[in-house]
Amino acid sequence: MRTHVVDHPLVAHKLTALRDESTDSPTFRRLADELVTLLAYEATRDVRVTTVDIVTPVAPATGVKLAAPKPLVVPILRAGLGMLDGMMRLLPTAEVGFLGMVRNEETLEAATYAERLPDDLSGRQCYVLDPMLATGGTLAAAIRFLTDRGADDITAICLLAAPEGCARLEQQVADIDVPITIVTGAMDEKLNDKGYIVPGLGDAGDRLYGVAG
């Protein structure tokens, strides 16, 4: 597993505003959307392409286009939905699937409660959207779910990550023989005793959509 922390002043600037408890939900959603587009630029550096011959207004040329099958973008509900528009802005021809997962706050284990994905993901690059890589359990379960269906390359995009979560994730996916990359805006200090990232930004779902639901 490879972990890439995106070191860019615009990423740090937007993360600072996201962390601020005084940032309201509409502003939080806008900032998250903008930040995801920056992270997606790094995350798609190895997206698969194929060559194509075209004709410019001046002369013939050879370029590239996204290879088939198209990449699959998978937001983890519900908080991952707040990252979808920012990702699709950069990768508009990708397909989208949905994976609903919830973390048991006592055991910190993740369970799947809904999914809308192709039955066969053979040969597919998948981009998983999950704002917080905290304990790592949810992301590990999502990666295993996708690879069990045949996905052969997984990149997860997270706004923030914790060292404990990355270590646990790497341990839980060690037996999965496909490339796995984590792209995050920052590696924070630690987890607290409730499994929240410190200093973090609070509950991403609540800050995106409010506390209801």
mmCIF file of the C-alpha atoms, coordinates in Angstrom:
data_MODEL
# 
_entry.id   MODEL 
# 
loop_
_atom_site.group_PDB 
_atom_site.id 
_atom_site.type_symbol 
_atom_site.label_atom_id 
_atom_site.label_alt_id 
_atom_site.label_comp_id 
_atom_site.label_asym_id 
_atom_site.label_entity_id 
_atom_site.label_seq_id 
_atom_site.pdbx_PDB_ins_code 
_atom_site.Cartn_x 
_atom_site.Cartn_y 
_atom_site.Cartn_z 
_atom_site.occupancy 
_atom_site.B_iso_or_equiv 
_atom_site.pdbx_formal_charge 
_atom_site.auth_seq_id 
_atom_site.auth_comp_id 
_atom_site.auth_asym_id 
_atom_site.auth_atom_id 
_atom_site.pdbx_PDB_model_num 
ATOM 1   C CA . MET A 1 1   ? 0.000   0.000   0.000   1.00 0.00 ? 1   MET A CA 1 
ATOM 2   C CA . ARG A 1 2   ? 1.260   3.448   -0.904  1.00 0.00 ? 2   ARG A CA 1 
ATOM 3   C CA . THR A 1 3   ? 0.294   6.606   0.996   1.00 0.00 ? 3   THR A CA 1 
ATOM 4   C CA . HIS A 1 4   ? 0.653   10.005  -0.642  1.00 0.00 ? 4   HIS A CA 1 
ATOM 5   C CA . VAL A 1 5   ? 0.158   13.162  1.433   1.00 0.00 ? 5   VAL A CA 1 
ATOM 6   C CA . VAL A 1 6   ? -0.435  16.035  -0.987  1.00 0.00 ? 6   VAL A CA 1 
ATOM 7   C CA . ASP A 1 7   ? 1.920   18.849  -0.006  1.00 0.00 ? 7   ASP A CA 1 
ATOM 8   C CA . HIS A 1 8   ? 0.487   21.963  -1.627  1.00 0.00 ? 8   HIS A CA 1 
ATOM 9   C CA . PRO A 1 9   ? -0.255  25.406  -0.151  1.00 0.00 ? 9   PRO A CA 1 
ATOM 10  C CA . LEU A 1 10  ? -3.783  25.509  -1.616  1.00 0.00 ? 10  LEU A CA 1 
ATOM 11  C CA . VAL A 1 11  ? -4.557  22.145  -0.034  1.00 0.00 ? 11  VAL A CA 1 
ATOM 12  C CA . ALA A 1 12  ? -3.289  23.378  3.337   1.00 0.00 ? 12  ALA A CA 1 
ATOM 13  C CA . HIS A 1 13  ? -5.231  26.644  2.964   1.00 0.00 ? 13  HIS A CA 1 
ATOM 14  C CA . LYS A 1 14  ? -8.551  24.898  2.286   1.00 0.00 ? 14  LYS A CA 1 
ATOM 15  C CA . LEU A 1 15  ? -7.959  22.322  5.009   1.00 0.00 ? 15  LEU A CA 1 
ATOM 16  C CA . THR A 1 16  ? -7.406  25.098  7.533   1.00 0.00 ? 16  THR A CA 1 
ATOM 17  C CA . ALA A 1 17  ? -10.817 26.567  6.728   1.00 0.00 ? 17  ALA A CA 1 
ATOM 18  C CA . LEU A 1 18  ? -12.434 23.113  6.851   1.00 0.00 ? 18  LEU A CA 1 
ATOM 19  C CA . ARG A 1 19  ? -10.990 22.470  10.312  1.00 0.00 ? 19  ARG A CA 1 
ATOM 20  C CA . ASP A 1 20  ? -12.324 25.738  11.735  1.00 0.00 ? 20  ASP A CA 1 
ATOM 21  C CA . GLU A 1 21  ? -15.386 24.992  13.858  1.00 0.00 ? 21  GLU A CA 1 
ATOM 22  C CA . SER A 1 22  ? -16.914 28.343  12.839  1.00 0.00 ? 22  SER A CA 1 
ATOM 23  C CA . THR A 1 23  ? -17.112 27.293  9.164   1.00 0.00 ? 23  THR A CA 1 
ATOM 24  C CA . ASP A 1 24  ? -20.793 26.742  8.332   1.00 0.00 ? 24  ASP A CA 1 
ATOM 25  C CA . SER A 1 25  ? -22.148 23.799  6.304   1.00 0.00 ? 25  SER A CA 1 
ATOM 26  C CA . PRO A 1 26  ? -22.568 25.640  2.946   1.00 0.00 ? 26  PRO A CA 1 
ATOM 27  C CA . THR A 1 27  ? -18.978 26.907  3.127   1.00 0.00 ? 27  THR A CA 1 
ATOM 28  C CA . PHE A 1 28  ? -17.742 23.514  4.311   1.00 0.00 ? 28  PHE A CA 1 
ATOM 29  C CA . ARG A 1 29  ? -19.383 21.809  1.315   1.00 0.00 ? 29  ARG A CA 1 
ATOM 30  C CA . ARG A 1 30  ? -17.841 24.291  -1.115  1.00 0.00 ? 30  ARG A CA 1 
ATOM 31  C CA . LEU A 1 31  ? -14.381 23.945  0.390   1.00 0.00 ? 31  LEU A CA 1 
ATOM 32  C CA . ALA A 1 32  ? -14.585 20.145  0.447   1.00 0.00 ? 32  ALA A CA 1 
ATOM 33  C CA . ASP A 1 33  ? -15.625 20.192  -3.205  1.00 0.00 ? 33  ASP A CA 1 
ATOM 34  C CA . GLU A 1 34  ? -12.654 22.379  -4.153  1.00 0.00 ? 34  GLU A CA 1 
ATOM 35  C CA . LEU A 1 35  ? -10.222 20.356  -2.057  1.00 0.00 ? 35  LEU A CA 1 
ATOM 36  C CA . VAL A 1 36  ? -11.304 17.058  -3.601  1.00 0.00 ? 36  VAL A CA 1 
ATOM 37  C CA . THR A 1 37  ? -10.591 18.401  -7.086  1.00 0.00 ? 37  THR A CA 1 
ATOM 38  C CA . LEU A 1 38  ? -7.033  19.249  -5.992  1.00 0.00 ? 38  LEU A CA 1 
ATOM 39  C CA . LEU A 1 39  ? -6.547  15.820  -4.426  1.00 0.00 ? 39  LEU A CA 1 
ATOM 40  C CA . ALA A 1 40  ? -8.097  14.096  -7.445  1.00 0.00 ? 40  ALA A CA 1 
ATOM 41  C CA . TYR A 1 41  ? -5.498  15.694  -9.698  1.00 0.00 ? 41  TYR A CA 1 
ATOM 42  C CA . GLU A 1 42  ? -2.803  13.793  -7.778  1.00 0.00 ? 42  GLU A CA 1 
ATOM 43  C CA . ALA A 1 43  ? -4.902  10.658  -7.366  1.00 0.00 ? 43  ALA A CA 1 
ATOM 44  C CA . THR A 1 44  ? -5.464  10.255  -11.108 1.00 0.00 ? 44  THR A CA 1 
ATOM 45  C CA . ARG A 1 45  ? -1.807  10.582  -12.055 1.00 0.00 ? 45  ARG A CA 1 
ATOM 46  C CA . ASP A 1 46  ? -1.758  6.862   -12.931 1.00 0.00 ? 46  ASP A CA 1 
ATOM 47  C CA . VAL A 1 47  ? -5.197  6.655   -14.526 1.00 0.00 ? 47  VAL A CA 1 
ATOM 48  C CA . ARG A 1 48  ? -5.075  4.279   -17.484 1.00 0.00 ? 48  ARG A CA 1 
ATOM 49  C CA . VAL A 1 49  ? -5.045  5.816   -20.950 1.00 0.00 ? 49  VAL A CA 1 
ATOM 50  C CA . THR A 1 50  ? -4.720  4.649   -24.513 1.00 0.00 ? 50  THR A CA 1 
ATOM 51  C CA . THR A 1 51  ? -3.275  6.468   -27.511 1.00 0.00 ? 51  THR A CA 1 
ATOM 52  C CA . VAL A 1 52  ? -5.543  8.015   -30.106 1.00 0.00 ? 52  VAL A CA 1 
ATOM 53  C CA . ASP A 1 53  ? -4.868  9.695   -33.448 1.00 0.00 ? 53  ASP A CA 1 
ATOM 54  C CA . ILE A 1 54  ? -6.541  13.060  -34.031 1.00 0.00 ? 54  ILE A CA 1 
ATOM 55  C CA . VAL A 1 55  ? -6.321  15.950  -36.465 1.00 0.00 ? 55  VAL A CA 1 
ATOM 56  C CA . THR A 1 56  ? -5.784  19.450  -35.082 1.00 0.00 ? 56  THR A CA 1 
ATOM 57  C CA . PRO A 1 57  ? -6.617  22.546  -37.162 1.00 0.00 ? 57  PRO A CA 1 
ATOM 58  C CA . VAL A 1 58  ? -2.950  22.495  -38.166 1.00 0.00 ? 58  VAL A CA 1 
ATOM 59  C CA . ALA A 1 59  ? -1.787  18.881  -38.499 1.00 0.00 ? 59  ALA A CA 1 
ATOM 60  C CA . PRO A 1 60  ? -2.341  15.244  -37.455 1.00 0.00 ? 60  PRO A CA 1 
ATOM 61  C CA . ALA A 1 61  ? -1.343  14.439  -33.874 1.00 0.00 ? 61  ALA A CA 1 
ATOM 62  C CA . THR A 1 62  ? -1.283  11.596  -31.406 1.00 0.00 ? 62  THR A CA 1 
ATOM 63  C CA . GLY A 1 63  ? -2.847  12.053  -27.984 1.00 0.00 ? 63  GLY A CA 1 
ATOM 64  C CA . VAL A 1 64  ? -4.417  9.960   -25.237 1.00 0.00 ? 64  VAL A CA 1 
ATOM 65  C CA . LYS A 1 65  ? -7.875  9.208   -23.919 1.00 0.00 ? 65  LYS A CA 1 
ATOM 66  C CA . LEU A 1 66  ? -9.112  7.260   -20.913 1.00 0.00 ? 66  LEU A CA 1 
ATOM 67  C CA . ALA A 1 67  ? -8.825  3.546   -21.517 1.00 0.00 ? 67  ALA A CA 1 
ATOM 68  C CA . ALA A 1 68  ? -11.705 1.081   -21.328 1.00 0.00 ? 68  ALA A CA 1 
ATOM 69  C CA . PRO A 1 69  ? -13.201 -0.007  -19.047 1.00 0.00 ? 69  PRO A CA 1 
ATOM 70  C CA . LYS A 1 70  ? -13.864 3.429   -17.611 1.00 0.00 ? 70  LYS A CA 1 
ATOM 71  C CA . PRO A 1 71  ? -12.701 4.211   -14.080 1.00 0.00 ? 71  PRO A CA 1 
ATOM 72  C CA . LEU A 1 72  ? -15.297 3.733   -11.359 1.00 0.00 ? 72  LEU A CA 1 
ATOM 73  C CA . VAL A 1 73  ? -15.762 6.385   -8.676  1.00 0.00 ? 73  VAL A CA 1 
ATOM 74  C CA . VAL A 1 74  ? -17.198 5.007   -5.431  1.00 0.00 ? 74  VAL A CA 1 
ATOM 75  C CA . PRO A 1 75  ? -18.247 7.440   -2.695  1.00 0.00 ? 75  PRO A CA 1 
ATOM 76  C CA . ILE A 1 76  ? -18.817 5.806   0.694   1.00 0.00 ? 76  ILE A CA 1 
ATOM 77  C CA . LEU A 1 77  ? -22.198 7.011   1.953   1.00 0.00 ? 77  LEU A CA 1 
ATOM 78  C CA . ARG A 1 78  ? -23.047 9.367   3.383   1.00 0.00 ? 78  ARG A CA 1 
ATOM 79  C CA . ALA A 1 79  ? -20.071 11.671  3.823   1.00 0.00 ? 79  ALA A CA 1 
ATOM 80  C CA . GLY A 1 80  ? -18.403 10.509  0.599   1.00 0.00 ? 80  GLY A CA 1 
ATOM 81  C CA . LEU A 1 81  ? -21.234 12.111  -1.371  1.00 0.00 ? 81  LEU A CA 1 
ATOM 82  C CA . GLY A 1 82  ? -19.837 15.489  -0.426  1.00 0.00 ? 82  GLY A CA 1 
ATOM 83  C CA . MET A 1 83  ? -16.703 14.613  -2.393  1.00 0.00 ? 83  MET A CA 1 
ATOM 84  C CA . LEU A 1 84  ? -18.395 13.324  -5.542  1.00 0.00 ? 84  LEU A CA 1 
ATOM 85  C CA . ASP A 1 85  ? -18.919 16.563  -7.479  1.00 0.00 ? 85  ASP A CA 1 
ATOM 86  C CA . GLY A 1 86  ? -15.312 17.629  -6.966  1.00 0.00 ? 86  GLY A CA 1 
ATOM 87  C CA . MET A 1 87  ? -14.097 14.269  -8.273  1.00 0.00 ? 87  MET A CA 1 
ATOM 88  C CA . MET A 1 88  ? -16.436 14.196  -11.275 1.00 0.00 ? 88  MET A CA 1 
ATOM 89  C CA . ARG A 1 89  ? -15.431 17.706  -12.263 1.00 0.00 ? 89  ARG A CA 1 
ATOM 90  C CA . LEU A 1 90  ? -11.967 16.344  -12.994 1.00 0.00 ? 90  LEU A CA 1 
ATOM 91  C CA . LEU A 1 91  ? -13.073 12.930  -14.291 1.00 0.00 ? 91  LEU A CA 1 
ATOM 92  C CA . PRO A 1 92  ? -16.475 13.534  -15.934 1.00 0.00 ? 92  PRO A CA 1 
ATOM 93  C CA . THR A 1 93  ? -16.488 10.402  -18.111 1.00 0.00 ? 93  THR A CA 1 
ATOM 94  C CA . ALA A 1 94  ? -15.987 8.033   -15.174 1.00 0.00 ? 94  ALA A CA 1 
ATOM 95  C CA . GLU A 1 95  ? -18.828 5.853   -13.961 1.00 0.00 ? 95  GLU A CA 1 
ATOM 96  C CA . VAL A 1 96  ? -20.179 6.105   -10.418 1.00 0.00 ? 96  VAL A CA 1 
ATOM 97  C CA . GLY A 1 97  ? -21.122 3.401   -7.932  1.00 0.00 ? 97  GLY A CA 1 
ATOM 98  C CA . PHE A 1 98  ? -22.257 3.760   -4.339  1.00 0.00 ? 98  PHE A CA 1 
ATOM 99  C CA . LEU A 1 99  ? -21.304 1.894   -1.190  1.00 0.00 ? 99  LEU A CA 1 
ATOM 100 C CA . GLY A 1 100 ? -23.139 2.486   2.069   1.00 0.00 ? 100 GLY A CA 1 
ATOM 101 C CA . MET A 1 101 ? -21.093 1.652   5.143   1.00 0.00 ? 101 MET A CA 1 
ATOM 102 C CA . VAL A 1 102 ? -21.534 2.509   8.790   1.00 0.00 ? 102 VAL A CA 1 
ATOM 103 C CA . ARG A 1 103 ? -19.070 2.285   11.658  1.00 0.00 ? 103 ARG A CA 1 
ATOM 104 C CA . ASN A 1 104 ? -20.154 0.777   14.955  1.00 0.00 ? 104 ASN A CA 1 
ATOM 105 C CA . GLU A 1 105 ? -19.041 3.436   17.448  1.00 0.00 ? 105 GLU A CA 1 
ATOM 106 C CA . GLU A 1 106 ? -18.435 0.810   20.154  1.00 0.00 ? 106 GLU A CA 1 
ATOM 107 C CA . THR A 1 107 ? -16.513 -1.821  18.201  1.00 0.00 ? 107 THR A CA 1 
ATOM 108 C CA . LEU A 1 108 ? -15.243 0.618   15.503  1.00 0.00 ? 108 LEU A CA 1 
ATOM 109 C CA . GLU A 1 109 ? -16.000 -2.116  12.934  1.00 0.00 ? 109 GLU A CA 1 
ATOM 110 C CA . ALA A 1 110 ? -17.651 -1.253  9.599   1.00 0.00 ? 110 ALA A CA 1 
ATOM 111 C CA . ALA A 1 111 ? -20.745 -2.911  8.148   1.00 0.00 ? 111 ALA A CA 1 
ATOM 112 C CA . THR A 1 112 ? -22.241 -2.584  4.650   1.00 0.00 ? 112 THR A CA 1 
ATOM 113 C CA . TYR A 1 113 ? -25.894 -1.518  4.549   1.00 0.00 ? 113 TYR A CA 1 
ATOM 114 C CA . ALA A 1 114 ? -26.299 -0.629  0.861   1.00 0.00 ? 114 ALA A CA 1 
ATOM 115 C CA . GLU A 1 115 ? -24.481 -0.926  -2.460  1.00 0.00 ? 115 GLU A CA 1 
ATOM 116 C CA . ARG A 1 116 ? -25.059 0.029   -6.058  1.00 0.00 ? 116 ARG A CA 1 
ATOM 117 C CA . LEU A 1 117 ? -22.131 -1.394  -8.001  1.00 0.00 ? 117 LEU A CA 1 
ATOM 118 C CA . PRO A 1 118 ? -21.548 -3.602  -11.043 1.00 0.00 ? 118 PRO A CA 1 
ATOM 119 C CA . ASP A 1 119 ? -21.392 -7.285  -10.146 1.00 0.00 ? 119 ASP A CA 1 
ATOM 120 C CA . ASP A 1 120 ? -18.170 -7.674  -12.140 1.00 0.00 ? 120 ASP A CA 1 
ATOM 121 C CA . LEU A 1 121 ? -15.389 -5.125  -11.648 1.00 0.00 ? 121 LEU A CA 1 
ATOM 122 C CA . SER A 1 122 ? -12.710 -7.118  -13.467 1.00 0.00 ? 122 SER A CA 1 
ATOM 123 C CA . GLY A 1 123 ? -10.048 -4.850  -14.899 1.00 0.00 ? 123 GLY A CA 1 
ATOM 124 C CA . ARG A 1 124 ? -11.514 -1.719  -13.301 1.00 0.00 ? 124 ARG A CA 1 
ATOM 125 C CA . GLN A 1 125 ? -9.618  1.082   -11.629 1.00 0.00 ? 125 GLN A CA 1 
ATOM 126 C CA . CYS A 1 126 ? -11.679 2.281   -8.658  1.00 0.00 ? 126 CYS A CA 1 
ATOM 127 C CA . TYR A 1 127 ? -11.468 5.619   -6.864  1.00 0.00 ? 127 TYR A CA 1 
ATOM 128 C CA . VAL A 1 128 ? -12.963 5.439   -3.379  1.00 0.00 ? 128 VAL A CA 1 
ATOM 129 C CA . LEU A 1 129 ? -14.113 8.680   -1.749  1.00 0.00 ? 129 LEU A CA 1 
ATOM 130 C CA . ASP A 1 130 ? -14.075 8.728   2.059   1.00 0.00 ? 130 ASP A CA 1 
ATOM 131 C CA . PRO A 1 131 ? -13.386 12.020  3.872   1.00 0.00 ? 131 PRO A CA 1 
ATOM 132 C CA . MET A 1 132 ? -11.744 10.612  6.994   1.00 0.00 ? 132 MET A CA 1 
ATOM 133 C CA . LEU A 1 133 ? -9.275  7.726   7.251   1.00 0.00 ? 133 LEU A CA 1 
ATOM 134 C CA . ALA A 1 134 ? -9.620  7.370   11.016  1.00 0.00 ? 134 ALA A CA 1 
ATOM 135 C CA . THR A 1 135 ? -9.571  3.811   12.351  1.00 0.00 ? 135 THR A CA 1 
ATOM 136 C CA . GLY A 1 136 ? -9.232  2.403   8.821   1.00 0.00 ? 136 GLY A CA 1 
ATOM 137 C CA . GLY A 1 137 ? -11.966 -0.196  9.280   1.00 0.00 ? 137 GLY A CA 1 
ATOM 138 C CA . THR A 1 138 ? -14.488 1.333   6.877   1.00 0.00 ? 138 THR A CA 1 
ATOM 139 C CA . LEU A 1 139 ? -11.963 1.846   4.109   1.00 0.00 ? 139 LEU A CA 1 
ATOM 140 C CA . ALA A 1 140 ? -10.504 -1.646  4.554   1.00 0.00 ? 140 ALA A CA 1 
ATOM 141 C CA . ALA A 1 141 ? -13.992 -3.155  4.250   1.00 0.00 ? 141 ALA A CA 1 
ATOM 142 C CA . ALA A 1 142 ? -14.723 -1.061  1.160   1.00 0.00 ? 142 ALA A CA 1 
ATOM 143 C CA . ILE A 1 143 ? -11.463 -2.046  -0.544  1.00 0.00 ? 143 ILE A CA 1 
ATOM 144 C CA . ARG A 1 144 ? -12.096 -5.720  0.149   1.00 0.00 ? 144 ARG A CA 1 
ATOM 145 C CA . PHE A 1 145 ? -15.657 -5.399  -1.163  1.00 0.00 ? 145 PHE A CA 1 
ATOM 146 C CA . LEU A 1 146 ? -14.376 -3.942  -4.452  1.00 0.00 ? 146 LEU A CA 1 
ATOM 147 C CA . THR A 1 147 ? -11.496 -6.363  -4.928  1.00 0.00 ? 147 THR A CA 1 
ATOM 148 C CA . ASP A 1 148 ? -13.784 -9.315  -4.193  1.00 0.00 ? 148 ASP A CA 1 
ATOM 149 C CA . ARG A 1 149 ? -15.715 -8.208  -7.275  1.00 0.00 ? 149 ARG A CA 1 
ATOM 150 C CA . GLY A 1 150 ? -12.575 -8.054  -9.387  1.00 0.00 ? 150 GLY A CA 1 
ATOM 151 C CA . ALA A 1 151 ? -11.283 -4.486  -9.121  1.00 0.00 ? 151 ALA A CA 1 
ATOM 152 C CA . ASP A 1 152 ? -7.558  -4.574  -9.869  1.00 0.00 ? 152 ASP A CA 1 
ATOM 153 C CA . ASP A 1 153 ? -6.436  -1.086  -8.824  1.00 0.00 ? 153 ASP A CA 1 
ATOM 154 C CA . ILE A 1 154 ? -7.761  0.946   -5.882  1.00 0.00 ? 154 ILE A CA 1 
ATOM 155 C CA . THR A 1 155 ? -7.071  4.575   -5.023  1.00 0.00 ? 155 THR A CA 1 
ATOM 156 C CA . ALA A 1 156 ? -8.733  6.097   -1.965  1.00 0.00 ? 156 ALA A CA 1 
ATOM 157 C CA . ILE A 1 157 ? -9.063  9.858   -1.661  1.00 0.00 ? 157 ILE A CA 1 
ATOM 158 C CA . CYS A 1 158 ? -9.371  11.176  1.906   1.00 0.00 ? 158 CYS A CA 1 
ATOM 159 C CA . LEU A 1 159 ? -9.411  14.734  3.191   1.00 0.00 ? 159 LEU A CA 1 
ATOM 160 C CA . LEU A 1 160 ? -7.567  13.677  6.350   1.00 0.00 ? 160 LEU A CA 1 
ATOM 161 C CA . ALA A 1 161 ? -5.857  10.557  7.671   1.00 0.00 ? 161 ALA A CA 1 
ATOM 162 C CA . ALA A 1 162 ? -4.527  9.350   11.018  1.00 0.00 ? 162 ALA A CA 1 
ATOM 163 C CA . PRO A 1 163 ? -1.332  7.288   11.419  1.00 0.00 ? 163 PRO A CA 1 
ATOM 164 C CA . GLU A 1 164 ? -3.160  4.563   13.356  1.00 0.00 ? 164 GLU A CA 1 
ATOM 165 C CA . GLY A 1 165 ? -5.765  4.239   10.614  1.00 0.00 ? 165 GLY A CA 1 
ATOM 166 C CA . CYS A 1 166 ? -3.159  3.968   7.883   1.00 0.00 ? 166 CYS A CA 1 
ATOM 167 C CA . ALA A 1 167 ? -1.266  1.310   9.834   1.00 0.00 ? 167 ALA A CA 1 
ATOM 168 C CA . ARG A 1 168 ? -4.419  -0.710  10.501  1.00 0.00 ? 168 ARG A CA 1 
ATOM 169 C CA . LEU A 1 169 ? -5.563  -0.380  6.900   1.00 0.00 ? 169 LEU A CA 1 
ATOM 170 C CA . GLU A 1 170 ? -2.215  -1.585  5.593   1.00 0.00 ? 170 GLU A CA 1 
ATOM 171 C CA . GLN A 1 171 ? -2.394  -4.572  7.916   1.00 0.00 ? 171 GLN A CA 1 
ATOM 172 C CA . GLN A 1 172 ? -5.964  -5.462  6.919   1.00 0.00 ? 172 GLN A CA 1 
ATOM 173 C CA . VAL A 1 173 ? -5.319  -5.302  3.166   1.00 0.00 ? 173 VAL A CA 1 
ATOM 174 C CA . ALA A 1 174 ? -1.882  -6.962  3.235   1.00 0.00 ? 174 ALA A CA 1 
ATOM 175 C CA . ASP A 1 175 ? -3.280  -10.123 1.630   1.00 0.00 ? 175 ASP A CA 1 
ATOM 176 C CA . ILE A 1 176 ? -4.916  -8.251  -1.257  1.00 0.00 ? 176 ILE A CA 1 
ATOM 177 C CA . ASP A 1 177 ? -2.714  -8.557  -4.322  1.00 0.00 ? 177 ASP A CA 1 
ATOM 178 C CA . VAL A 1 178 ? -3.703  -5.373  -6.167  1.00 0.00 ? 178 VAL A CA 1 
ATOM 179 C CA . PRO A 1 179 ? -2.159  -1.871  -6.087  1.00 0.00 ? 179 PRO A CA 1 
ATOM 180 C CA . ILE A 1 180 ? -3.699  0.238   -3.301  1.00 0.00 ? 180 ILE A CA 1 
ATOM 181 C CA . THR A 1 181 ? -2.953  3.940   -2.965  1.00 0.00 ? 181 THR A CA 1 
ATOM 182 C CA . ILE A 1 182 ? -4.136  6.413   -0.337  1.00 0.00 ? 182 ILE A CA 1 
ATOM 183 C CA . VAL A 1 183 ? -4.156  10.092  -1.330  1.00 0.00 ? 183 VAL A CA 1 
ATOM 184 C CA . THR A 1 184 ? -4.839  12.510  1.520   1.00 0.00 ? 184 THR A CA 1 
ATOM 185 C CA . GLY A 1 185 ? -4.649  16.207  2.241   1.00 0.00 ? 185 GLY A CA 1 
ATOM 186 C CA . ALA A 1 186 ? -2.891  15.728  5.589   1.00 0.00 ? 186 ALA A CA 1 
ATOM 187 C CA . MET A 1 187 ? -1.626  13.116  8.007   1.00 0.00 ? 187 MET A CA 1 
ATOM 188 C CA . ASP A 1 188 ? -2.865  14.286  11.391  1.00 0.00 ? 188 ASP A CA 1 
ATOM 189 C CA . GLU A 1 189 ? -1.425  13.659  14.838  1.00 0.00 ? 189 GLU A CA 1 
ATOM 190 C CA . LYS A 1 190 ? -3.423  10.723  16.229  1.00 0.00 ? 190 LYS A CA 1 
ATOM 191 C CA . LEU A 1 191 ? -6.816  9.245   17.094  1.00 0.00 ? 191 LEU A CA 1 
ATOM 192 C CA . ASN A 1 192 ? -8.543  10.023  20.376  1.00 0.00 ? 192 ASN A CA 1 
ATOM 193 C CA . ASP A 1 193 ? -10.190 7.388   22.574  1.00 0.00 ? 193 ASP A CA 1 
ATOM 194 C CA . LYS A 1 194 ? -13.421 7.717   20.571  1.00 0.00 ? 194 LYS A CA 1 
ATOM 195 C CA . GLY A 1 195 ? -11.699 6.973   17.280  1.00 0.00 ? 195 GLY A CA 1 
ATOM 196 C CA . TYR A 1 196 ? -11.794 10.550  15.989  1.00 0.00 ? 196 TYR A CA 1 
ATOM 197 C CA . ILE A 1 197 ? -8.873  12.183  14.218  1.00 0.00 ? 197 ILE A CA 1 
ATOM 198 C CA . VAL A 1 198 ? -6.963  14.809  16.247  1.00 0.00 ? 198 VAL A CA 1 
ATOM 199 C CA . PRO A 1 199 ? -6.903  17.702  15.511  1.00 0.00 ? 199 PRO A CA 1 
ATOM 200 C CA . GLY A 1 200 ? -9.160  16.643  12.632  1.00 0.00 ? 200 GLY A CA 1 
ATOM 201 C CA . LEU A 1 201 ? -12.246 18.573  11.621  1.00 0.00 ? 201 LEU A CA 1 
ATOM 202 C CA . GLY A 1 202 ? -15.035 16.837  13.525  1.00 0.00 ? 202 GLY A CA 1 
ATOM 203 C CA . ASP A 1 203 ? -17.625 14.551  11.940  1.00 0.00 ? 203 ASP A CA 1 
ATOM 204 C CA . ALA A 1 204 ? -17.405 15.186  8.189   1.00 0.00 ? 204 ALA A CA 1 
ATOM 205 C CA . GLY A 1 205 ? -20.948 13.943  7.513   1.00 0.00 ? 205 GLY A CA 1 
ATOM 206 C CA . ASP A 1 206 ? -22.465 16.184  10.168  1.00 0.00 ? 206 ASP A CA 1 
ATOM 207 C CA . ARG A 1 207 ? -20.510 19.194  8.974   1.00 0.00 ? 207 ARG A CA 1 
ATOM 208 C CA . LEU A 1 208 ? -21.506 18.567  5.366   1.00 0.00 ? 208 LEU A CA 1 
ATOM 209 C CA . TYR A 1 209 ? -25.188 17.839  5.901   1.00 0.00 ? 209 TYR A CA 1 
ATOM 210 C CA . GLY A 1 210 ? -26.107 18.610  9.523   1.00 0.00 ? 210 GLY A CA 1 
ATOM 211 C CA . VAL A 1 211 ? -26.680 16.219  12.396  1.00 0.00 ? 211 VAL A CA 1 
ATOM 212 C CA . ALA A 1 212 ? -29.972 14.715  11.173  1.00 0.00 ? 212 ALA A CA 1 
ATOM 213 C CA . GLY A 1 213 ? -29.914 11.359  9.359   1.00 0.00 ? 213 GLY A CA 1 
# 
